[in-house]
Amino acid sequence: MDTIVIVGYIAGALTTISFVPQVVKAWKMKETRDLSLAMLVLFATGVILWTFYGIQVGSLPIIAANIITFTLILVLLGLKLWYK
């Protein structure tokens, strides 16, 4: 595997994993007041666009990281709306 692809997987894993503590905290605390709905929607839109970009250029690290990140954002959006 090419070194730059490995770097891509590591970068994707780290940026994706960074959302996990927020999801866990929101789930446990049943509180999402501090999360901006606008930020979550804008970020989700950007992540979807990155996913389409990754598909177009054939970059599996970009595709995988952004699909997982989008899933975590959907969970946060769902919790934000549920606990409103």
Distance bins in CASP14 RR format, pairs under 12 A and 6 or more apart:
PFRMAT RR
TARGET T0000
AUTHOR 0000-0000-0000
RMODE 2
METHOD distances of the structure
MODEL  1
1 7 0 0 0 0 0 1 0 0 0 0 0
1 8 0 0 0 0 0 1 0 0 0 0 0
1 9 0 0 0 0 1 0 0 0 0 0 0
1 10 0 0 0 0 0 1 0 0 0 0 0
1 60 0 0 0 0 0 1 0 0 0 0 0
1 61 0 0 0 0 0 1 0 0 0 0 0
2 8 0 0 0 0 1 0 0 0 0 0 0
2 9 0 0 0 0 0 1 0 0 0 0 0
2 59 0 0 0 0 0 1 0 0 0 0 0
2 60 0 0 0 0 0 1 0 0 0 0 0
2 61 0 0 0 0 0 1 0 0 0 0 0
3 9 0 0 0 0 0 1 0 0 0 0 0
3 10 0 0 0 0 0 1 0 0 0 0 0
4 10 0 0 0 0 0 1 0 0 0 0 0
4 11 0 0 0 0 0 1 0 0 0 0 0
4 59 0 0 0 0 0 1 0 0 0 0 0
4 61 0 0 0 0 1 0 0 0 0 0 0
4 62 0 0 0 0 0 1 0 0 0 0 0
5 11 0 0 0 0 0 1 0 0 0 0 0
5 12 0 0 0 0 0 1 0 0 0 0 0
5 58 0 0 0 0 0 1 0 0 0 0 0
5 59 0 0 0 0 1 0 0 0 0 0 0
5 60 1 0 0 1 0 0 0 0 0 0 0
5 61 1 0 0 1 0 0 0 0 0 0 0
5 62 0 0 0 0 0 1 0 0 0 0 0
5 64 0 0 0 0 0 1 0 0 0 0 0
6 12 0 0 0 0 0 1 0 0 0 0 0
6 13 0 0 0 0 0 1 0 0 0 0 0
6 60 0 0 0 0 0 1 0 0 0 0 0
6 61 0 0 0 0 1 0 0 0 0 0 0
7 13 0 0 0 0 0 1 0 0 0 0 0
7 14 0 0 0 0 0 1 0 0 0 0 0
7 59 0 0 0 0 0 1 0 0 0 0 0
7 61 0 0 0 0 1 0 0 0 0 0 0
7 62 0 0 0 0 0 1 0 0 0 0 0
8 14 0 0 0 0 1 0 0 0 0 0 0
8 15 0 0 0 0 1 0 0 0 0 0 0
8 16 0 0 0 0 0 1 0 0 0 0 0
8 54 0 0 0 0 0 1 0 0 0 0 0
8 59 0 0 0 0 1 0 0 0 0 0 0
8 60 0 0 0 0 1 0 0 0 0 0 0
8 61 1 0 1 0 0 0 0 0 0 0 0
8 62 1 0 0 1 0 0 0 0 0 0 0
8 63 0 0 0 0 0 1 0 0 0 0 0
8 64 0 0 0 0 1 0 0 0 0 0 0
8 65 1 0 0 1 0 0 0 0 0 0 0
8 66 0 0 0 0 0 1 0 0 0 0 0
9 15 0 0 0 0 0 1 0 0 0 0 0
9 16 0 0 0 0 0 1 0 0 0 0 0
9 59 0 0 0 0 0 1 0 0 0 0 0
9 60 0 0 0 0 1 0 0 0 0 0 0
9 61 1 0 1 0 0 0 0 0 0 0 0
9 62 0 0 0 0 1 0 0 0 0 0 0
9 63 0 0 0 0 0 1 0 0 0 0 0
9 64 1 0 0 1 0 0 0 0 0 0 0
9 65 1 0 0 1 0 0 0 0 0 0 0
9 68 0 0 0 0 0 1 0 0 0 0 0
10 16 0 0 0 0 0 1 0 0 0 0 0
10 17 0 0 0 0 0 1 0 0 0 0 0
10 61 0 0 0 0 1 0 0 0 0 0 0
10 65 0 0 0 0 1 0 0 0 0 0 0
11 17 0 0 0 0 0 1 0 0 0 0 0
11 18 0 0 0 0 0 1 0 0 0 0 0
11 50 0 0 0 0 0 1 0 0 0 0 0
11 59 0 0 0 0 0 1 0 0 0 0 0
11 61 1 0 0 1 0 0 0 0 0 0 0
11 62 0 0 0 0 1 0 0 0 0 0 0
11 64 0 0 0 0 0 1 0 0 0 0 0
11 65 1 0 0 1 0 0 0 0 0 0 0
11 66 0 0 0 0 0 1 0 0 0 0 0
11 69 0 0 0 0 0 1 0 0 0 0 0
12 18 0 0 0 0 1 0 0 0 0 0 0
12 19 0 0 0 0 0 1 0 0 0 0 0
12 47 0 0 0 0 0 1 0 0 0 0 0
12 50 0 0 0 0 0 1 0 0 0 0 0
12 54 0 0 0 0 0 1 0 0 0 0 0
12 59 0 0 0 0 0 1 0 0 0 0 0
12 60 0 0 0 0 0 1 0 0 0 0 0
12 61 1 0 0 1 0 0 0 0 0 0 0
12 62 1 0 0 1 0 0 0 0 0 0 0
12 63 0 0 0 0 0 1 0 0 0 0 0
12 64 1 0 0 1 0 0 0 0 0 0 0
12 65 1 1 0 0 0 0 0 0 0 0 0
12 66 0 0 0 0 1 0 0 0 0 0 0
12 67 0 0 0 0 0 1 0 0 0 0 0
12 68 0 0 0 0 1 0 0 0 0 0 0
12 69 0 0 0 0 1 0 0 0 0 0 0
13 19 0 0 0 0 0 1 0 0 0 0 0
13 20 0 0 0 0 0 1 0 0 0 0 0
13 61 0 0 0 0 1 0 0 0 0 0 0
13 64 0 0 0 0 1 0 0 0 0 0 0
13 65 1 0 0 1 0 0 0 0 0 0 0
13 66 0 0 0 0 0 1 0 0 0 0 0
13 68 0 0 0 0 1 0 0 0 0 0 0
13 69 0 0 0 0 0 1 0 0 0 0 0
14 20 0 0 0 0 0 1 0 0 0 0 0
14 61 0 0 0 0 0 1 0 0 0 0 0
14 65 0 0 0 0 1 0 0 0 0 0 0
14 68 0 0 0 0 0 1 0 0 0 0 0
14 69 0 0 0 0 0 1 0 0 0 0 0
15 43 0 0 0 0 0 1 0 0 0 0 0
15 47 0 0 0 0 1 0 0 0 0 0 0
15 50 0 0 0 0 0 1 0 0 0 0 0
15 61 0 0 0 0 0 1 0 0 0 0 0
15 62 0 0 0 0 0 1 0 0 0 0 0
15 64 0 0 0 0 0 1 0 0 0 0 0
15 65 1 0 0 1 0 0 0 0 0 0 0
15 66 0 0 0 0 1 0 0 0 0 0 0
15 68 0 0 0 0 1 0 0 0 0 0 0
15 69 1 0 0 1 0 0 0 0 0 0 0
15 72 0 0 0 0 0 1 0 0 0 0 0
15 73 0 0 0 0 0 1 0 0 0 0 0
16 22 0 0 0 0 0 1 0 0 0 0 0
16 23 0 0 0 0 0 1 0 0 0 0 0
16 47 0 0 0 0 1 0 0 0 0 0 0
16 50 0 0 0 0 0 1 0 0 0 0 0
16 61 0 0 0 0 0 1 0 0 0 0 0
16 62 0 0 0 0 0 1 0 0 0 0 0
16 63 0 0 0 0 0 1 0 0 0 0 0
16 64 0 0 0 0 1 0 0 0 0 0 0
16 65 1 0 1 0 0 0 0 0 0 0 0
16 66 0 0 0 0 1 0 0 0 0 0 0
16 67 0 0 0 0 1 0 0 0 0 0 0
16 68 1 0 1 0 0 0 0 0 0 0 0
16 69 1 0 1 0 0 0 0 0 0 0 0
16 70 0 0 0 0 1 0 0 0 0 0 0
16 71 0 0 0 0 1 0 0 0 0 0 0
16 72 1 0 0 1 0 0 0 0 0 0 0
16 73 0 0 0 0 0 1 0 0 0 0 0
17 23 0 0 0 0 0 1 0 0 0 0 0
17 24 0 0 0 0 0 1 0 0 0 0 0
17 65 0 0 0 0 1 0 0 0 0 0 0
17 68 0 0 0 0 1 0 0 0 0 0 0
17 69 0 0 0 0 1 0 0 0 0 0 0
17 72 0 0 0 0 1 0 0 0 0 0 0
18 24 0 0 0 0 0 1 0 0 0 0 0
18 43 0 0 0 0 0 1 0 0 0 0 0
18 65 0 0 0 0 0 1 0 0 0 0 0
18 68 0 0 0 0 0 1 0 0 0 0 0
18 69 0 0 0 0 1 0 0 0 0 0 0
18 72 0 0 0 0 1 0 0 0 0 0 0
18 73 0 0 0 0 0 1 0 0 0 0 0
19 25 0 0 0 0 0 1 0 0 0 0 0
19 26 0 0 0 0 0 1 0 0 0 0 0
19 35 0 0 0 0 0 1 0 0 0 0 0
19 40 0 0 0 0 0 1 0 0 0 0 0
19 43 0 0 0 0 1 0 0 0 0 0 0
19 44 0 0 0 0 0 1 0 0 0 0 0
19 47 0 0 0 0 0 1 0 0 0 0 0
19 65 0 0 0 0 0 1 0 0 0 0 0
19 66 0 0 0 0 0 1 0 0 0 0 0
19 68 0 0 0 0 1 0 0 0 0 0 0
19 69 1 0 0 1 0 0 0 0 0 0 0
19 70 0 0 0 0 0 1 0 0 0 0 0
19 71 0 0 0 0 1 0 0 0 0 0 0
19 72 1 0 1 0 0 0 0 0 0 0 0
19 73 1 0 0 1 0 0 0 0 0 0 0
19 74 0 0 0 0 0 1 0 0 0 0 0
19 75 0 0 0 0 1 0 0 0 0 0 0
19 76 1 0 0 1 0 0 0 0 0 0 0
19 77 0 0 0 0 0 1 0 0 0 0 0
20 26 0 0 0 0 0 1 0 0 0 0 0
20 27 0 0 0 0 0 1 0 0 0 0 0
20 68 0 0 0 0 1 0 0 0 0 0 0
20 69 0 0 0 0 0 1 0 0 0 0 0
20 71 0 0 0 0 0 1 0 0 0 0 0
20 72 1 0 0 1 0 0 0 0 0 0 0
20 73 0 0 0 0 0 1 0 0 0 0 0
20 75 0 0 0 0 1 0 0 0 0 0 0
20 76 0 0 0 0 0 1 0 0 0 0 0
21 27 0 0 0 0 0 1 0 0 0 0 0
21 28 0 0 0 0 0 1 0 0 0 0 0
21 29 0 0 0 0 0 1 0 0 0 0 0
21 72 0 0 0 0 0 1 0 0 0 0 0
21 76 0 0 0 0 0 1 0 0 0 0 0
22 28 0 0 0 0 0 1 0 0 0 0 0
22 29 0 0 0 0 0 1 0 0 0 0 0
22 31 0 0 0 0 0 1 0 0 0 0 0
22 32 0 0 0 0 1 0 0 0 0 0 0
22 34 0 0 0 0 1 0 0 0 0 0 0
22 35 1 0 0 1 0 0 0 0 0 0 0
22 39 0 0 0 0 0 1 0 0 0 0 0
22 40 0 0 0 0 0 1 0 0 0 0 0
22 43 0 0 0 0 0 1 0 0 0 0 0
22 69 0 0 0 0 0 1 0 0 0 0 0
22 72 0 0 0 0 1 0 0 0 0 0 0
22 73 0 0 0 0 1 0 0 0 0 0 0
22 75 0 0 0 0 1 0 0 0 0 0 0
22 76 1 0 0 1 0 0 0 0 0 0 0
22 77 0 0 0 0 0 1 0 0 0 0 0
22 79 0 0 0 0 1 0 0 0 0 0 0
22 80 0 0 0 0 0 1 0 0 0 0 0
23 29 0 0 0 0 0 1 0 0 0 0 0
23 32 0 0 0 0 0 1 0 0 0 0 0
23 35 0 0 0 0 0 1 0 0 0 0 0
23 40 0 0 0 0 0 1 0 0 0 0 0
23 68 0 0 0 0 0 1 0 0 0 0 0
23 69 0 0 0 0 0 1 0 0 0 0 0
23 71 0 0 0 0 1 0 0 0 0 0 0
23 72 1 0 1 0 0 0 0 0 0 0 0
23 73 0 0 0 0 1 0 0 0 0 0 0
23 74 0 0 0 0 0 1 0 0 0 0 0
23 75 1 0 1 0 0 0 0 0 0 0 0
23 76 1 0 1 0 0 0 0 0 0 0 0
23 77 0 0 0 0 0 1 0 0 0 0 0
23 78 0 0 0 0 0 1 0 0 0 0 0
23 79 1 0 0 1 0 0 0 0 0 0 0
23 80 0 0 0 0 0 1 0 0 0 0 0
24 30 0 0 0 0 0 1 0 0 0 0 0
24 72 0 0 0 0 0 1 0 0 0 0 0
24 75 0 0 0 0 0 1 0 0 0 0 0
24 76 0 0 0 0 0 1 0 0 0 0 0
24 79 0 0 0 0 0 1 0 0 0 0 0
25 31 0 0 0 0 1 0 0 0 0 0 0
25 32 0 0 0 0 1 0 0 0 0 0 0
25 33 0 0 0 0 0 1 0 0 0 0 0
25 34 0 0 0 0 1 0 0 0 0 0 0
25 35 0 0 0 0 1 0 0 0 0 0 0
25 75 0 0 0 0 0 1 0 0 0 0 0
25 76 0 0 0 0 0 1 0 0 0 0 0
25 79 0 0 0 0 0 1 0 0 0 0 0
26 32 1 0 1 0 0 0 0 0 0 0 0
26 33 0 0 0 0 1 0 0 0 0 0 0
26 34 0 0 0 0 1 0 0 0 0 0 0
26 35 1 0 0 1 0 0 0 0 0 0 0
26 40 0 0 0 0 0 1 0 0 0 0 0
26 72 0 0 0 0 0 1 0 0 0 0 0
26 73 0 0 0 0 0 1 0 0 0 0 0
26 75 0 0 0 0 1 0 0 0 0 0 0
26 76 1 0 0 1 0 0 0 0 0 0 0
26 77 0 0 0 0 0 1 0 0 0 0 0
26 78 0 0 0 0 1 0 0 0 0 0 0
26 79 1 0 1 0 0 0 0 0 0 0 0
26 80 1 0 0 1 0 0 0 0 0 0 0
26 81 0 0 0 0 0 1 0 0 0 0 0
26 82 0 0 0 0 1 0 0 0 0 0 0
26 83 1 0 0 1 0 0 0 0 0 0 0
27 72 0 0 0 0 0 1 0 0 0 0 0
27 75 0 0 0 0 1 0 0 0 0 0 0
27 76 0 0 0 0 1 0 0 0 0 0 0
27 78 0 0 0 0 0 1 0 0 0 0 0
27 79 1 0 0 1 0 0 0 0 0 0 0
27 80 0 0 0 0 0 1 0 0 0 0 0
27 82 0 0 0 0 0 1 0 0 0 0 0
27 83 0 0 0 0 1 0 0 0 0 0 0
28 79 0 0 0 0 0 1 0 0 0 0 0
28 83 0 0 0 0 0 1 0 0 0 0 0
29 35 0 0 0 0 0 1 0 0 0 0 0
29 79 0 0 0 0 1 0 0 0 0 0 0
29 83 0 0 0 0 1 0 0 0 0 0 0
30 79 0 0 0 0 1 0 0 0 0 0 0
30 80 0 0 0 0 0 1 0 0 0 0 0
30 82 0 0 0 0 1 0 0 0 0 0 0
30 83 1 0 1 0 0 0 0 0 0 0 0
30 84 0 0 0 0 0 1 0 0 0 0 0
31 76 0 0 0 0 0 1 0 0 0 0 0
31 79 0 0 0 0 1 0 0 0 0 0 0
31 80 0 0 0 0 1 0 0 0 0 0 0
31 82 0 0 0 0 0 1 0 0 0 0 0
31 83 1 0 0 1 0 0 0 0 0 0 0
31 84 0 0 0 0 0 1 0 0 0 0 0
32 39 0 0 0 0 0 1 0 0 0 0 0
32 40 0 0 0 0 1 0 0 0 0 0 0
32 75 0 0 0 0 0 1 0 0 0 0 0
32 76 1 0 0 1 0 0 0 0 0 0 0
32 77 0 0 0 0 1 0 0 0 0 0 0
32 78 0 0 0 0 1 0 0 0 0 0 0
32 79 1 0 1 0 0 0 0 0 0 0 0
32 80 1 0 1 0 0 0 0 0 0 0 0
32 81 0 0 0 0 1 0 0 0 0 0 0
32 82 0 0 0 0 1 0 0 0 0 0 0
32 83 1 0 1 0 0 0 0 0 0 0 0
32 84 1 0 0 1 0 0 0 0 0 0 0
33 79 0 0 0 0 0 1 0 0 0 0 0
33 80 0 0 0 0 1 0 0 0 0 0 0
33 83 0 0 0 0 1 0 0 0 0 0 0
33 84 0 0 0 0 1 0 0 0 0 0 0
34 40 0 0 0 0 0 1 0 0 0 0 0
34 76 0 0 0 0 0 1 0 0 0 0 0
34 79 0 0 0 0 0 1 0 0 0 0 0
34 80 0 0 0 0 0 1 0 0 0 0 0
34 83 0 0 0 0 0 1 0 0 0 0 0
35 41 0 0 0 0 0 1 0 0 0 0 0
35 43 0 0 0 0 0 1 0 0 0 0 0
35 73 0 0 0 0 0 1 0 0 0 0 0
35 75 0 0 0 0 0 1 0 0 0 0 0
35 76 1 0 0 1 0 0 0 0 0 0 0
35 77 0 0 0 0 1 0 0 0 0 0 0
35 78 0 0 0 0 0 1 0 0 0 0 0
35 79 0 0 0 0 1 0 0 0 0 0 0
35 80 1 0 1 0 0 0 0 0 0 0 0
35 81 0 0 0 0 0 1 0 0 0 0 0
35 83 0 0 0 0 1 0 0 0 0 0 0
35 84 0 0 0 0 0 1 0 0 0 0 0
36 42 0 0 0 0 1 0 0 0 0 0 0
36 43 0 0 0 0 1 0 0 0 0 0 0
36 76 0 0 0 0 0 1 0 0 0 0 0
36 77 0 0 0 0 0 1 0 0 0 0 0
36 80 0 0 0 0 1 0 0 0 0 0 0
37 43 0 0 0 0 0 1 0 0 0 0 0
37 44 0 0 0 0 0 1 0 0 0 0 0
37 73 0 0 0 0 0 1 0 0 0 0 0
37 76 0 0 0 0 1 0 0 0 0 0 0
37 77 1 0 0 1 0 0 0 0 0 0 0
37 78 0 0 0 0 0 1 0 0 0 0 0
37 79 0 0 0 0 0 1 0 0 0 0 0
37 80 1 0 1 0 0 0 0 0 0 0 0
37 81 0 0 0 0 1 0 0 0 0 0 0
37 83 0 0 0 0 0 1 0 0 0 0 0
37 84 0 0 0 0 1 0 0 0 0 0 0
38 44 0 0 0 0 0 1 0 0 0 0 0
38 45 0 0 0 0 0 1 0 0 0 0 0
38 77 0 0 0 0 0 1 0 0 0 0 0
38 80 0 0 0 0 0 1 0 0 0 0 0
39 45 0 0 0 0 0 1 0 0 0 0 0
39 46 0 0 0 0 0 1 0 0 0 0 0
39 73 0 0 0 0 1 0 0 0 0 0 0
39 76 0 0 0 0 1 0 0 0 0 0 0
39 77 0 0 0 0 0 1 0 0 0 0 0
39 80 0 0 0 0 0 1 0 0 0 0 0
40 46 0 0 0 0 0 1 0 0 0 0 0
40 47 0 0 0 0 0 1 0 0 0 0 0
40 69 0 0 0 0 0 1 0 0 0 0 0
40 70 0 0 0 0 0 1 0 0 0 0 0
40 72 0 0 0 0 0 1 0 0 0 0 0
40 73 1 0 0 1 0 0 0 0 0 0 0
40 74 0 0 0 0 1 0 0 0 0 0 0
40 75 0 0 0 0 0 1 0 0 0 0 0
40 76 1 0 1 0 0 0 0 0 0 0 0
40 77 1 0 1 0 0 0 0 0 0 0 0
40 78 0 0 0 0 1 0 0 0 0 0 0
40 79 0 0 0 0 1 0 0 0 0 0 0
40 80 1 0 0 1 0 0 0 0 0 0 0
40 81 0 0 0 0 1 0 0 0 0 0 0
41 47 0 0 0 0 0 1 0 0 0 0 0
41 48 0 0 0 0 0 1 0 0 0 0 0
41 70 0 0 0 0 0 1 0 0 0 0 0
41 73 0 0 0 0 1 0 0 0 0 0 0
41 74 0 0 0 0 0 1 0 0 0 0 0
41 76 0 0 0 0 0 1 0 0 0 0 0
41 77 1 0 0 1 0 0 0 0 0 0 0
41 78 0 0 0 0 0 1 0 0 0 0 0
41 80 0 0 0 0 1 0 0 0 0 0 0
41 81 0 0 0 0 0 1 0 0 0 0 0
42 48 0 0 0 0 0 1 0 0 0 0 0
42 49 0 0 0 0 0 1 0 0 0 0 0
42 73 0 0 0 0 0 1 0 0 0 0 0
42 77 0 0 0 0 0 1 0 0 0 0 0
43 49 0 0 0 0 0 1 0 0 0 0 0
43 50 0 0 0 0 0 1 0 0 0 0 0
43 66 0 0 0 0 0 1 0 0 0 0 0
43 69 0 0 0 0 1 0 0 0 0 0 0
43 70 0 0 0 0 1 0 0 0 0 0 0
43 72 0 0 0 0 0 1 0 0 0 0 0
43 73 1 0 0 1 0 0 0 0 0 0 0
43 74 0 0 0 0 0 1 0 0 0 0 0
43 76 0 0 0 0 1 0 0 0 0 0 0
43 77 0 0 0 0 1 0 0 0 0 0 0
44 50 0 0 0 0 0 1 0 0 0 0 0
44 51 0 0 0 0 0 1 0 0 0 0 0
44 66 0 0 0 0 0 1 0 0 0 0 0
44 67 0 0 0 0 0 1 0 0 0 0 0
44 69 0 0 0 0 1 0 0 0 0 0 0
44 70 1 0 0 1 0 0 0 0 0 0 0
44 71 0 0 0 0 0 1 0 0 0 0 0
44 72 0 0 0 0 1 0 0 0 0 0 0
44 73 1 0 1 0 0 0 0 0 0 0 0
44 74 1 0 0 1 0 0 0 0 0 0 0
44 75 0 0 0 0 0 1 0 0 0 0 0
44 76 0 0 0 0 1 0 0 0 0 0 0
44 77 1 0 0 1 0 0 0 0 0 0 0
44 78 0 0 0 0 0 1 0 0 0 0 0
44 80 0 0 0 0 0 1 0 0 0 0 0
45 51 0 0 0 0 0 1 0 0 0 0 0
45 52 0 0 0 0 0 1 0 0 0 0 0
45 66 0 0 0 0 0 1 0 0 0 0 0
45 70 0 0 0 0 1 0 0 0 0 0 0
45 73 0 0 0 0 1 0 0 0 0 0 0
45 77 0 0 0 0 0 1 0 0 0 0 0
46 52 0 0 0 0 1 0 0 0 0 0 0
46 53 0 0 0 0 1 0 0 0 0 0 0
46 66 0 0 0 0 1 0 0 0 0 0 0
46 69 0 0 0 0 1 0 0 0 0 0 0
46 70 0 0 0 0 1 0 0 0 0 0 0
46 73 0 0 0 0 1 0 0 0 0 0 0
47 53 0 0 0 0 0 1 0 0 0 0 0
47 54 0 0 0 0 0 1 0 0 0 0 0
47 62 0 0 0 0 0 1 0 0 0 0 0
47 63 0 0 0 0 0 1 0 0 0 0 0
47 65 0 0 0 0 1 0 0 0 0 0 0
47 66 1 0 1 0 0 0 0 0 0 0 0
47 67 0 0 0 0 1 0 0 0 0 0 0
47 68 0 0 0 0 1 0 0 0 0 0 0
47 69 1 0 1 0 0 0 0 0 0 0 0
47 70 1 0 1 0 0 0 0 0 0 0 0
47 71 0 0 0 0 1 0 0 0 0 0 0
47 72 0 0 0 0 1 0 0 0 0 0 0
47 73 1 0 0 1 0 0 0 0 0 0 0
47 74 0 0 0 0 1 0 0 0 0 0 0
47 76 0 0 0 0 0 1 0 0 0 0 0
47 77 0 0 0 0 0 1 0 0 0 0 0
48 54 0 0 0 0 0 1 0 0 0 0 0
48 55 0 0 0 0 0 1 0 0 0 0 0
48 63 0 0 0 0 0 1 0 0 0 0 0
48 66 1 0 0 1 0 0 0 0 0 0 0
48 67 0 0 0 0 1 0 0 0 0 0 0
48 69 0 0 0 0 1 0 0 0 0 0 0
48 70 1 0 0 1 0 0 0 0 0 0 0
48 71 0 0 0 0 0 1 0 0 0 0 0
48 73 0 0 0 0 1 0 0 0 0 0 0
48 74 0 0 0 0 0 1 0 0 0 0 0
49 55 0 0 0 0 0 1 0 0 0 0 0
49 56 0 0 0 0 0 1 0 0 0 0 0
49 62 0 0 0 0 0 1 0 0 0 0 0
49 66 0 0 0 0 1 0 0 0 0 0 0
49 70 0 0 0 0 0 1 0 0 0 0 0
50 56 0 0 0 0 0 1 0 0 0 0 0
50 57 0 0 0 0 0 1 0 0 0 0 0
50 59 0 0 0 0 1 0 0 0 0 0 0
50 61 0 0 0 0 0 1 0 0 0 0 0
50 62 1 0 0 1 0 0 0 0 0 0 0
50 63 0 0 0 0 1 0 0 0 0 0 0
50 64 0 0 0 0 0 1 0 0 0 0 0
50 65 0 0 0 0 1 0 0 0 0 0 0
50 66 1 0 1 0 0 0 0 0 0 0 0
50 67 0 0 0 0 1 0 0 0 0 0 0
50 68 0 0 0 0 0 1 0 0 0 0 0
50 69 0 0 0 0 1 0 0 0 0 0 0
50 70 0 0 0 0 1 0 0 0 0 0 0
50 73 0 0 0 0 0 1 0 0 0 0 0
51 57 0 0 0 0 0 1 0 0 0 0 0
51 58 0 0 0 0 0 1 0 0 0 0 0
51 59 0 0 0 0 0 1 0 0 0 0 0
51 60 0 0 0 0 0 1 0 0 0 0 0
51 61 0 0 0 0 0 1 0 0 0 0 0
51 62 1 0 0 1 0 0 0 0 0 0 0
51 63 1 0 0 1 0 0 0 0 0 0 0
51 64 0 0 0 0 1 0 0 0 0 0 0
51 65 0 0 0 0 1 0 0 0 0 0 0
51 66 1 0 1 0 0 0 0 0 0 0 0
51 67 1 0 1 0 0 0 0 0 0 0 0
51 68 0 0 0 0 0 1 0 0 0 0 0
51 69 0 0 0 0 1 0 0 0 0 0 0
51 70 1 0 0 1 0 0 0 0 0 0 0
51 71 0 0 0 0 0 1 0 0 0 0 0
51 73 0 0 0 0 0 1 0 0 0 0 0
52 58 0 0 0 0 0 1 0 0 0 0 0
52 59 0 0 0 0 0 1 0 0 0 0 0
52 62 0 0 0 0 1 0 0 0 0 0 0
52 63 0 0 0 0 1 0 0 0 0 0 0
52 66 0 0 0 0 1 0 0 0 0 0 0
52 67 0 0 0 0 0 1 0 0 0 0 0
52 70 0 0 0 0 0 1 0 0 0 0 0
53 59 0 0 0 0 1 0 0 0 0 0 0
53 61 0 0 0 0 0 1 0 0 0 0 0
53 62 1 0 0 1 0 0 0 0 0 0 0
53 63 0 0 0 0 1 0 0 0 0 0 0
53 65 0 0 0 0 0 1 0 0 0 0 0
53 66 0 0 0 0 1 0 0 0 0 0 0
54 60 0 0 0 0 1 0 0 0 0 0 0
54 61 0 0 0 0 1 0 0 0 0 0 0
54 62 1 0 1 0 0 0 0 0 0 0 0
54 63 1 0 1 0 0 0 0 0 0 0 0
54 64 0 0 0 0 1 0 0 0 0 0 0
54 65 0 0 0 0 1 0 0 0 0 0 0
54 66 1 0 0 1 0 0 0 0 0 0 0
54 67 0 0 0 0 0 1 0 0 0 0 0
55 62 0 0 0 0 1 0 0 0 0 0 0
55 63 1 0 1 0 0 0 0 0 0 0 0
55 64 0 0 0 0 0 1 0 0 0 0 0
55 66 0 0 0 0 1 0 0 0 0 0 0
55 67 0 0 0 0 0 1 0 0 0 0 0
56 62 0 0 0 0 1 0 0 0 0 0 0
56 63 0 0 0 0 1 0 0 0 0 0 0
57 63 0 0 0 0 1 0 0 0 0 0 0
58 64 0 0 0 0 0 1 0 0 0 0 0
59 65 0 0 0 0 1 0 0 0 0 0 0
59 66 0 0 0 0 1 0 0 0 0 0 0
60 66 0 0 0 0 0 1 0 0 0 0 0
60 67 0 0 0 0 0 1 0 0 0 0 0
61 67 0 0 0 0 0 1 0 0 0 0 0
61 68 0 0 0 0 0 1 0 0 0 0 0
62 68 0 0 0 0 0 1 0 0 0 0 0
62 69 0 0 0 0 0 1 0 0 0 0 0
63 69 0 0 0 0 0 1 0 0 0 0 0
63 70 0 0 0 0 0 1 0 0 0 0 0
64 70 0 0 0 0 0 1 0 0 0 0 0
64 71 0 0 0 0 0 1 0 0 0 0 0
65 71 0 0 0 0 0 1 0 0 0 0 0
65 72 0 0 0 0 0 1 0 0 0 0 0
66 72 0 0 0 0 0 1 0 0 0 0 0
66 73 0 0 0 0 1 0 0 0 0 0 0
67 73 0 0 0 0 0 1 0 0 0 0 0
67 74 0 0 0 0 0 1 0 0 0 0 0
68 74 0 0 0 0 0 1 0 0 0 0 0
68 75 0 0 0 0 0 1 0 0 0 0 0
69 75 0 0 0 0 0 1 0 0 0 0 0
69 76 0 0 0 0 0 1 0 0 0 0 0
70 76 0 0 0 0 0 1 0 0 0 0 0
70 77 0 0 0 0 0 1 0 0 0 0 0
71 77 0 0 0 0 0 1 0 0 0 0 0
71 78 0 0 0 0 0 1 0 0 0 0 0
72 78 0 0 0 0 0 1 0 0 0 0 0
72 79 0 0 0 0 0 1 0 0 0 0 0
73 79 0 0 0 0 0 1 0 0 0 0 0
73 80 0 0 0 0 0 1 0 0 0 0 0
74 80 0 0 0 0 0 1 0 0 0 0 0
74 81 0 0 0 0 0 1 0 0 0 0 0
75 81 0 0 0 0 0 1 0 0 0 0 0
75 82 0 0 0 0 0 1 0 0 0 0 0
76 82 0 0 0 0 0 1 0 0 0 0 0
76 83 0 0 0 0 0 1 0 0 0 0 0
77 83 0 0 0 0 0 1 0 0 0 0 0
77 84 0 0 0 0 0 1 0 0 0 0 0
78 84 0 0 0 0 1 0 0 0 0 0 0
END
